[in-house]
């Protein structure tokens, strides 16, 4: 059974789940991802905040591209 009422709705639901998983991985430092992302790897707090903001905006933009409409 699909979550939505059509195939495109299923795809949008799938993209949203992937987005939420990626955001959770970013904010919880899953598998030590912080050391692999250059903007979050810095010691300065302002660079870390900027890095989290930029990576979140990138994930939102990519998710928005895939969701379309």
PyMOL Python script that loads the backbone (N, CA, C, O; Angstrom):
from pymol import cmd

cmd.read_pdbstr("""\
ATOM      1  N   UNK A   1       0.851  -1.186   0.000  1.00  0.00           N
ATOM      2  CA  UNK A   1       0.000   0.000   0.000  1.00  0.00           C
ATOM      3  C   UNK A   1       0.892   1.242   0.000  1.00  0.00           C
ATOM      4  O   UNK A   1       1.833   1.354   0.786  1.00  0.00           O
ATOM      5  N   UNK A   2       0.579   2.143  -0.876  1.00  0.00           N
ATOM      6  CA  UNK A   2       1.339   3.375  -0.963  1.00  0.00           C
ATOM      7  C   UNK A   2       0.881   4.364   0.095  1.00  0.00           C
ATOM      8  O   UNK A   2      -0.269   4.337   0.533  1.00  0.00           O
ATOM      9  N   UNK A   3       1.785   5.227   0.494  1.00  0.00           N
ATOM     10  CA  UNK A   3       1.442   6.234   1.494  1.00  0.00           C
ATOM     11  C   UNK A   3       0.508   7.274   0.905  1.00  0.00           C
ATOM     12  O   UNK A   3      -0.460   7.684   1.547  1.00  0.00           O
ATOM     13  N   UNK A   4       0.794   7.698  -0.311  1.00  0.00           N
ATOM     14  CA  UNK A   4      -0.025   8.711  -0.965  1.00  0.00           C
ATOM     15  C   UNK A   4      -1.072   8.085  -1.863  1.00  0.00           C
ATOM     16  O   UNK A   4      -1.316   6.880  -1.805  1.00  0.00           O
ATOM     17  N   UNK A   5      -1.688   8.909  -2.691  1.00  0.00           N
ATOM     18  CA  UNK A   5      -2.748   8.422  -3.558  1.00  0.00           C
ATOM     19  C   UNK A   5      -2.286   8.186  -4.997  1.00  0.00           C
ATOM     20  O   UNK A   5      -3.081   7.756  -5.832  1.00  0.00           O
ATOM     21  N   UNK A   6      -1.030   8.456  -5.295  1.00  0.00           N
ATOM     22  CA  UNK A   6      -0.515   8.214  -6.639  1.00  0.00           C
ATOM     23  C   UNK A   6       0.978   7.950  -6.552  1.00  0.00           C
ATOM     24  O   UNK A   6       1.574   8.055  -5.480  1.00  0.00           O
ATOM     25  N   UNK A   7       1.579   7.604  -7.686  1.00  0.00           N
ATOM     26  CA  UNK A   7       3.008   7.347  -7.702  1.00  0.00           C
ATOM     27  C   UNK A   7       3.820   8.597  -7.392  1.00  0.00           C
ATOM     28  O   UNK A   7       4.835   8.511  -6.702  1.00  0.00           O
ATOM     29  N   UNK A   8       3.398   9.750  -7.885  1.00  0.00           N
ATOM     30  CA  UNK A   8       4.141  10.978  -7.610  1.00  0.00           C
ATOM     31  C   UNK A   8       4.049  11.340  -6.136  1.00  0.00           C
ATOM     32  O   UNK A   8       5.010  11.857  -5.565  1.00  0.00           O
ATOM     33  N   UNK A   9       2.908  11.077  -5.514  1.00  0.00           N
ATOM     34  CA  UNK A   9       2.772  11.334  -4.094  1.00  0.00           C
ATOM     35  C   UNK A   9       3.688  10.410  -3.287  1.00  0.00           C
ATOM     36  O   UNK A   9       4.259  10.820  -2.276  1.00  0.00           O
ATOM     37  N   UNK A  10       3.822   9.164  -3.740  1.00  0.00           N
ATOM     38  CA  UNK A  10       4.732   8.232  -3.085  1.00  0.00           C
ATOM     39  C   UNK A  10       6.161   8.736  -3.183  1.00  0.00           C
ATOM     40  O   UNK A  10       6.912   8.659  -2.211  1.00  0.00           O
ATOM     41  N   UNK A  11       6.543   9.249  -4.344  1.00  0.00           N
ATOM     42  CA  UNK A  11       7.893   9.768  -4.537  1.00  0.00           C
ATOM     43  C   UNK A  11       8.149  10.971  -3.633  1.00  0.00           C
ATOM     44  O   UNK A  11       9.224  11.078  -3.043  1.00  0.00           O
ATOM     45  N   UNK A  12       7.186  11.868  -3.517  1.00  0.00           N
ATOM     46  CA  UNK A  12       7.326  13.034  -2.649  1.00  0.00           C
ATOM     47  C   UNK A  12       7.465  12.590  -1.197  1.00  0.00           C
ATOM     48  O   UNK A  12       8.290  13.133  -0.463  1.00  0.00           O
ATOM     49  N   UNK A  13       6.678  11.621  -0.778  1.00  0.00           N
ATOM     50  CA  UNK A  13       6.792  11.098   0.581  1.00  0.00           C
ATOM     51  C   UNK A  13       8.168  10.475   0.809  1.00  0.00           C
ATOM     52  O   UNK A  13       8.762  10.652   1.873  1.00  0.00           O
ATOM     53  N   UNK A  14       8.671   9.751  -0.180  1.00  0.00           N
ATOM     54  CA  UNK A  14       9.983   9.130  -0.082  1.00  0.00           C
ATOM     55  C   UNK A  14      11.078  10.187   0.053  1.00  0.00           C
ATOM     56  O   UNK A  14      11.983  10.036   0.874  1.00  0.00           O
ATOM     57  N   UNK A  15      11.006  11.249  -0.739  1.00  0.00           N
ATOM     58  CA  UNK A  15      11.999  12.325  -0.678  1.00  0.00           C
ATOM     59  C   UNK A  15      11.947  13.013   0.682  1.00  0.00           C
ATOM     60  O   UNK A  15      12.992  13.370   1.227  1.00  0.00           O
ATOM     61  N   UNK A  16      10.771  13.204   1.232  1.00  0.00           N
ATOM     62  CA  UNK A  16      10.649  13.828   2.551  1.00  0.00           C
ATOM     63  C   UNK A  16      11.269  12.971   3.639  1.00  0.00           C
ATOM     64  O   UNK A  16      11.921  13.493   4.543  1.00  0.00           O
ATOM     65  N   UNK A  17      11.075  11.670   3.564  1.00  0.00           N
ATOM     66  CA  UNK A  17      11.678  10.773   4.551  1.00  0.00           C
ATOM     67  C   UNK A  17      13.195  10.810   4.445  1.00  0.00           C
ATOM     68  O   UNK A  17      13.886  10.870   5.463  1.00  0.00           O
ATOM     69  N   UNK A  18      13.721  10.773   3.226  1.00  0.00           N
ATOM     70  CA  UNK A  18      15.170  10.850   3.026  1.00  0.00           C
ATOM     71  C   UNK A  18      15.712  12.171   3.570  1.00  0.00           C
ATOM     72  O   UNK A  18      16.761  12.192   4.213  1.00  0.00           O
ATOM     73  N   UNK A  19      15.003  13.268   3.317  1.00  0.00           N
ATOM     74  CA  UNK A  19      15.429  14.570   3.829  1.00  0.00           C
ATOM     75  C   UNK A  19      15.489  14.565   5.357  1.00  0.00           C
ATOM     76  O   UNK A  19      16.461  15.045   5.940  1.00  0.00           O
ATOM     77  N   UNK A  20      14.467  14.032   6.000  1.00  0.00           N
ATOM     78  CA  UNK A  20      14.452  14.006   7.465  1.00  0.00           C
ATOM     79  C   UNK A  20      15.570  13.129   8.025  1.00  0.00           C
ATOM     80  O   UNK A  20      16.164  13.458   9.051  1.00  0.00           O
ATOM     81  N   UNK A  21      15.853  12.027   7.360  1.00  0.00           N
ATOM     82  CA  UNK A  21      16.952  11.160   7.802  1.00  0.00           C
ATOM     83  C   UNK A  21      18.288  11.878   7.661  1.00  0.00           C
ATOM     84  O   UNK A  21      19.130  11.802   8.556  1.00  0.00           O
ATOM     85  N   UNK A  22      18.490  12.578   6.540  1.00  0.00           N
ATOM     86  CA  UNK A  22      19.747  13.294   6.330  1.00  0.00           C
ATOM     87  C   UNK A  22      19.928  14.443   7.317  1.00  0.00           C
ATOM     88  O   UNK A  22      21.032  14.663   7.815  1.00  0.00           O
ATOM     89  N   UNK A  23      18.869  15.168   7.601  1.00  0.00           N
ATOM     90  CA  UNK A  23      18.943  16.249   8.587  1.00  0.00           C
ATOM     91  C   UNK A  23      19.273  15.682   9.970  1.00  0.00           C
ATOM     92  O   UNK A  23      20.082  16.248  10.704  1.00  0.00           O
ATOM     93  N   UNK A  24      18.640  14.561  10.314  1.00  0.00           N
ATOM     94  CA  UNK A  24      18.922  13.921  11.600  1.00  0.00           C
ATOM     95  C   UNK A  24      20.375  13.466  11.666  1.00  0.00           C
ATOM     96  O   UNK A  24      21.034  13.624  12.694  1.00  0.00           O
ATOM     97  N   UNK A  25      20.871  12.902  10.570  1.00  0.00           N
ATOM     98  CA  UNK A  25      22.276  12.476  10.540  1.00  0.00           C
ATOM     99  C   UNK A  25      23.214  13.664  10.703  1.00  0.00           C
ATOM    100  O   UNK A  25      24.238  13.556  11.378  1.00  0.00           O
ATOM    101  N   UNK A  26      22.877  14.793  10.093  1.00  0.00           N
ATOM    102  CA  UNK A  26      23.717  15.982  10.182  1.00  0.00           C
ATOM    103  C   UNK A  26      23.741  16.534  11.610  1.00  0.00           C
ATOM    104  O   UNK A  26      24.813  16.821  12.143  1.00  0.00           O
ATOM    105  N   UNK A  27      22.577  16.683  12.227  1.00  0.00           N
ATOM    106  CA  UNK A  27      22.502  17.326  13.536  1.00  0.00           C
ATOM    107  C   UNK A  27      22.917  16.421  14.690  1.00  0.00           C
ATOM    108  O   UNK A  27      23.271  16.921  15.757  1.00  0.00           O
ATOM    109  N   UNK A  28      22.883  15.107  14.505  1.00  0.00           N
ATOM    110  CA  UNK A  28      23.276  14.203  15.589  1.00  0.00           C
ATOM    111  C   UNK A  28      24.692  13.669  15.407  1.00  0.00           C
ATOM    112  O   UNK A  28      25.142  12.839  16.198  1.00  0.00           O
ATOM    113  N   UNK A  29      25.393  14.125  14.389  1.00  0.00           N
ATOM    114  CA  UNK A  29      26.761  13.713  14.108  1.00  0.00           C
ATOM    115  C   UNK A  29      26.855  12.202  13.922  1.00  0.00           C
ATOM    116  O   UNK A  29      27.757  11.557  14.456  1.00  0.00           O
ATOM    117  N   UNK A  30      25.925  11.650  13.167  1.00  0.00           N
ATOM    118  CA  UNK A  30      25.872  10.218  12.895  1.00  0.00           C
ATOM    119  C   UNK A  30      27.113   9.777  12.125  1.00  0.00           C
ATOM    120  O   UNK A  30      27.475  10.394  11.123  1.00  0.00           O
ATOM    121  N   UNK A  31      27.761   8.719  12.585  1.00  0.00           N
ATOM    122  CA  UNK A  31      28.982   8.176  11.986  1.00  0.00           C
ATOM    123  C   UNK A  31      30.079   9.236  11.851  1.00  0.00           C
ATOM    124  O   UNK A  31      30.858   9.225  10.898  1.00  0.00           O
ATOM    125  N   UNK A  32      30.124  10.142  12.817  1.00  0.00           N
ATOM    126  CA  UNK A  32      31.162  11.172  12.871  1.00  0.00           C
ATOM    127  C   UNK A  32      31.222  12.000  11.594  1.00  0.00           C
ATOM    128  O   UNK A  32      32.302  12.306  11.088  1.00  0.00           O
ATOM    129  N   UNK A  33      30.050  12.358  11.081  1.00  0.00           N
ATOM    130  CA  UNK A  33      29.968  13.115   9.834  1.00  0.00           C
ATOM    131  C   UNK A  33      30.545  14.525   9.986  1.00  0.00           C
ATOM    132  O   UNK A  33      30.927  15.155   9.000  1.00  0.00           O
ATOM    133  N   UNK A  34      30.604  15.012  11.228  1.00  0.00           N
ATOM    134  CA  UNK A  34      31.124  16.356  11.469  1.00  0.00           C
ATOM    135  C   UNK A  34      32.568  16.503  10.996  1.00  0.00           C
ATOM    136  O   UNK A  34      32.960  17.574  10.534  1.00  0.00           O
ATOM    137  N   UNK A  35      33.350  15.453  11.107  1.00  0.00           N
ATOM    138  CA  UNK A  35      34.751  15.532  10.690  1.00  0.00           C
ATOM    139  C   UNK A  35      34.919  15.488   9.176  1.00  0.00           C
ATOM    140  O   UNK A  35      36.002  15.786   8.672  1.00  0.00           O
ATOM    141  N   UNK A  36      33.878  15.124   8.445  1.00  0.00           N
ATOM    142  CA  UNK A  36      33.976  15.029   6.989  1.00  0.00           C
ATOM    143  C   UNK A  36      33.422  16.257   6.272  1.00  0.00           C
ATOM    144  O   UNK A  36      33.621  16.410   5.067  1.00  0.00           O
ATOM    145  N   UNK A  37      32.736  17.122   6.990  1.00  0.00           N
ATOM    146  CA  UNK A  37      32.163  18.327   6.387  1.00  0.00           C
ATOM    147  C   UNK A  37      33.009  19.533   6.800  1.00  0.00           C
ATOM    148  O   UNK A  37      33.101  19.842   7.988  1.00  0.00           O
ATOM    149  N   UNK A  38      33.620  20.210   5.847  1.00  0.00           N
ATOM    150  CA  UNK A  38      34.613  21.237   6.186  1.00  0.00           C
ATOM    151  C   UNK A  38      34.072  22.438   6.956  1.00  0.00           C
ATOM    152  O   UNK A  38      34.793  22.982   7.793  1.00  0.00           O
ATOM    153  N   UNK A  39      32.856  22.869   6.718  1.00  0.00           N
ATOM    154  CA  UNK A  39      32.358  24.059   7.422  1.00  0.00           C
ATOM    155  C   UNK A  39      31.983  23.763   8.871  1.00  0.00           C
ATOM    156  O   UNK A  39      32.003  24.668   9.706  1.00  0.00           O
ATOM    157  N   UNK A  40      31.643  22.526   9.180  1.00  0.00           N
ATOM    158  CA  UNK A  40      31.277  22.161  10.554  1.00  0.00           C
ATOM    159  C   UNK A  40      32.507  21.708  11.330  1.00  0.00           C
ATOM    160  O   UNK A  40      32.473  21.663  12.560  1.00  0.00           O
ATOM    161  N   UNK A  41      33.573  21.378  10.648  1.00  0.00           N
ATOM    162  CA  UNK A  41      34.783  20.865  11.268  1.00  0.00           C
ATOM    163  C   UNK A  41      35.603  21.965  11.949  1.00  0.00           C
ATOM    164  O   UNK A  41      36.551  21.655  12.671  1.00  0.00           O
ATOM    165  N   UNK A  42      35.269  23.214  11.739  1.00  0.00           N
ATOM    166  CA  UNK A  42      36.029  24.338  12.298  1.00  0.00           C
ATOM    167  C   UNK A  42      35.843  24.439  13.809  1.00  0.00           C
ATOM    168  O   UNK A  42      34.882  23.901  14.360  1.00  0.00           O
ATOM    169  N   UNK A  43      36.767  25.131  14.476  1.00  0.00           N
ATOM    170  CA  UNK A  43      36.676  25.320  15.924  1.00  0.00           C
ATOM    171  C   UNK A  43      35.845  26.545  16.307  1.00  0.00           C
ATOM    172  O   UNK A  43      35.301  26.604  17.410  1.00  0.00           O
ATOM    173  N   UNK A  44      35.744  27.517  15.406  1.00  0.00           N
ATOM    174  CA  UNK A  44      34.998  28.731  15.716  1.00  0.00           C
ATOM    175  C   UNK A  44      33.495  28.443  15.688  1.00  0.00           C
ATOM    176  O   UNK A  44      33.000  27.797  14.764  1.00  0.00           O
ATOM    177  N   UNK A  45      32.782  28.919  16.689  1.00  0.00           N
ATOM    178  CA  UNK A  45      31.345  28.653  16.811  1.00  0.00           C
ATOM    179  C   UNK A  45      30.566  29.302  15.671  1.00  0.00           C
ATOM    180  O   UNK A  45      29.571  28.742  15.209  1.00  0.00           O
ATOM    181  N   UNK A  46      31.003  30.474  15.210  1.00  0.00           N
ATOM    182  CA  UNK A  46      30.292  31.154  14.130  1.00  0.00           C
ATOM    183  C   UNK A  46      30.394  30.374  12.819  1.00  0.00           C
ATOM    184  O   UNK A  46      29.440  30.328  12.043  1.00  0.00           O
ATOM    185  N   UNK A  47      31.549  29.765  12.577  1.00  0.00           N
ATOM    186  CA  UNK A  47      31.695  28.953  11.373  1.00  0.00           C
ATOM    187  C   UNK A  47      30.848  27.690  11.449  1.00  0.00           C
ATOM    188  O   UNK A  47      30.310  27.238  10.438  1.00  0.00           O
ATOM    189  N   UNK A  48      30.728  27.117  12.649  1.00  0.00           N
ATOM    190  CA  UNK A  48      29.889  25.920  12.808  1.00  0.00           C
ATOM    191  C   UNK A  48      28.424  26.258  12.557  1.00  0.00           C
ATOM    192  O   UNK A  48      27.718  25.517  11.872  1.00  0.00           O
ATOM    193  N   UNK A  49      27.971  27.377  13.112  1.00  0.00           N
ATOM    194  CA  UNK A  49      26.583  27.792  12.911  1.00  0.00           C
ATOM    195  C   UNK A  49      26.330  28.067  11.430  1.00  0.00           C
ATOM    196  O   UNK A  49      25.312  27.650  10.878  1.00  0.00           O
ATOM    197  N   UNK A  50      27.255  28.763  10.800  1.00  0.00           N
ATOM    198  CA  UNK A  50      27.135  29.039   9.369  1.00  0.00           C
ATOM    199  C   UNK A  50      27.152  27.749   8.561  1.00  0.00           C
ATOM    200  O   UNK A  50      26.397  27.606   7.599  1.00  0.00           O
ATOM    201  N   UNK A  51      28.004  26.817   8.947  1.00  0.00           N
ATOM    202  CA  UNK A  51      28.083  25.535   8.255  1.00  0.00           C
ATOM    203  C   UNK A  51      26.788  24.745   8.363  1.00  0.00           C
ATOM    204  O   UNK A  51      26.298  24.213   7.366  1.00  0.00           O
ATOM    205  N   UNK A  52      26.228  24.664   9.575  1.00  0.00           N
ATOM    206  CA  UNK A  52      24.952  23.964   9.744  1.00  0.00           C
ATOM    207  C   UNK A  52      23.854  24.633   8.924  1.00  0.00           C
ATOM    208  O   UNK A  52      23.025  23.957   8.316  1.00  0.00           O
ATOM    209  N   UNK A  53      23.853  25.958   8.911  1.00  0.00           N
ATOM    210  CA  UNK A  53      22.852  26.690   8.133  1.00  0.00           C
ATOM    211  C   UNK A  53      23.002  26.406   6.641  1.00  0.00           C
ATOM    212  O   UNK A  53      22.016  26.135   5.955  1.00  0.00           O
ATOM    213  N   UNK A  54      24.223  26.467   6.144  1.00  0.00           N
ATOM    214  CA  UNK A  54      24.457  26.245   4.711  1.00  0.00           C
ATOM    215  C   UNK A  54      24.096  24.821   4.312  1.00  0.00           C
ATOM    216  O   UNK A  54      23.444  24.612   3.289  1.00  0.00           O
ATOM    217  N   UNK A  55      24.513  23.842   5.106  1.00  0.00           N
ATOM    218  CA  UNK A  55      24.197  22.450   4.758  1.00  0.00           C
ATOM    219  C   UNK A  55      22.697  22.179   4.835  1.00  0.00           C
ATOM    220  O   UNK A  55      22.171  21.394   4.046  1.00  0.00           O
ATOM    221  N   UNK A  56      22.005  22.819   5.773  1.00  0.00           N
ATOM    222  CA  UNK A  56      20.555  22.657   5.857  1.00  0.00           C
ATOM    223  C   UNK A  56      19.874  23.268   4.637  1.00  0.00           C
ATOM    224  O   UNK A  56      18.955  22.671   4.078  1.00  0.00           O
ATOM    225  N   UNK A  57      20.313  24.443   4.224  1.00  0.00           N
ATOM    226  CA  UNK A  57      19.737  25.090   3.040  1.00  0.00           C
ATOM    227  C   UNK A  57      20.003  24.246   1.794  1.00  0.00           C
ATOM    228  O   UNK A  57      19.132  24.117   0.934  1.00  0.00           O
ATOM    229  N   UNK A  58      21.195  23.676   1.696  1.00  0.00           N
ATOM    230  CA  UNK A  58      21.503  22.816   0.548  1.00  0.00           C
ATOM    231  C   UNK A  58      20.574  21.599   0.523  1.00  0.00           C
ATOM    232  O   UNK A  58      20.045  21.243  -0.530  1.00  0.00           O
ATOM    233  N   UNK A  59      20.377  20.963   1.675  1.00  0.00           N
ATOM    234  CA  UNK A  59      19.484  19.806   1.735  1.00  0.00           C
ATOM    235  C   UNK A  59      18.043  20.202   1.397  1.00  0.00           C
ATOM    236  O   UNK A  59      17.338  19.455   0.718  1.00  0.00           O
ATOM    237  N   UNK A  60      17.608  21.367   1.866  1.00  0.00           N
ATOM    238  CA  UNK A  60      16.260  21.847   1.535  1.00  0.00           C
ATOM    239  C   UNK A  60      16.135  22.109   0.038  1.00  0.00           C
ATOM    240  O   UNK A  60      15.116  21.773  -0.566  1.00  0.00           O
ATOM    241  N   UNK A  61      17.156  22.703  -0.561  1.00  0.00           N
ATOM    242  CA  UNK A  61      17.102  23.004  -1.993  1.00  0.00           C
ATOM    243  C   UNK A  61      17.064  21.721  -2.823  1.00  0.00           C
ATOM    244  O   UNK A  61      16.279  21.611  -3.765  1.00  0.00           O
ATOM    245  N   UNK A  62      17.901  20.764  -2.476  1.00  0.00           N
ATOM    246  CA  UNK A  62      17.929  19.509  -3.223  1.00  0.00           C
ATOM    247  C   UNK A  62      16.601  18.770  -3.060  1.00  0.00           C
ATOM    248  O   UNK A  62      16.070  18.224  -4.026  1.00  0.00           O
ATOM    249  N   UNK A  63      16.065  18.752  -1.833  1.00  0.00           N
ATOM    250  CA  UNK A  63      14.762  18.127  -1.626  1.00  0.00           C
ATOM    251  C   UNK A  63      13.660  18.831  -2.384  1.00  0.00           C
ATOM    252  O   UNK A  63      12.758  18.182  -2.914  1.00  0.00           O
ATOM    253  N   UNK A  64      13.721  20.153  -2.442  1.00  0.00           N
ATOM    254  CA  UNK A  64      12.722  20.921  -3.195  1.00  0.00           C
ATOM    255  C   UNK A  64      12.788  20.661  -4.680  1.00  0.00           C
ATOM    256  O   UNK A  64      11.760  20.626  -5.356  1.00  0.00           O
ATOM    257  N   UNK A  65      13.993  20.479  -5.197  1.00  0.00           N
ATOM    258  CA  UNK A  65      14.150  20.168  -6.621  1.00  0.00           C
ATOM    259  C   UNK A  65      13.506  18.836  -6.939  1.00  0.00           C
ATOM    260  O   UNK A  65      12.816  18.697  -7.949  1.00  0.00           O
ATOM    261  N   UNK A  66      13.729  17.856  -6.080  1.00  0.00           N
ATOM    262  CA  UNK A  66      13.167  16.520  -6.345  1.00  0.00           C
ATOM    263  C   UNK A  66      11.661  16.463  -6.145  1.00  0.00           C
ATOM    264  O   UNK A  66      10.981  15.675  -6.802  1.00  0.00           O
ATOM    265  N   UNK A  67      11.122  17.301  -5.231  1.00  0.00           N
ATOM    266  CA  UNK A  67       9.683  17.269  -4.991  1.00  0.00           C
ATOM    267  C   UNK A  67       8.914  18.005  -6.079  1.00  0.00           C
ATOM    268  O   UNK A  67       7.761  17.670  -6.354  1.00  0.00           O
ATOM    269  N   UNK A  68       9.534  19.000  -6.699  1.00  0.00           N
ATOM    270  CA  UNK A  68       8.912  19.682  -7.829  1.00  0.00           C
ATOM    271  C   UNK A  68       7.620  20.400  -7.493  1.00  0.00           C
ATOM    272  O   UNK A  68       7.401  20.842  -6.364  1.00  0.00           O
ATOM    273  N   UNK A  69       6.779  20.503  -8.492  1.00  0.00           N
ATOM    274  CA  UNK A  69       5.494  21.213  -8.433  1.00  0.00           C
ATOM    275  C   UNK A  69       5.737  22.593  -7.917  1.00  0.00           C
ATOM    276  O   UNK A  69       4.797  23.376  -7.782  1.00  0.00           O
TER     277      UNK A  69
END
""", "prot")
cmd.dss("prot")
cmd.show_as("cartoon", "prot")
cmd.util.cbc("prot")
cmd.orient("prot")
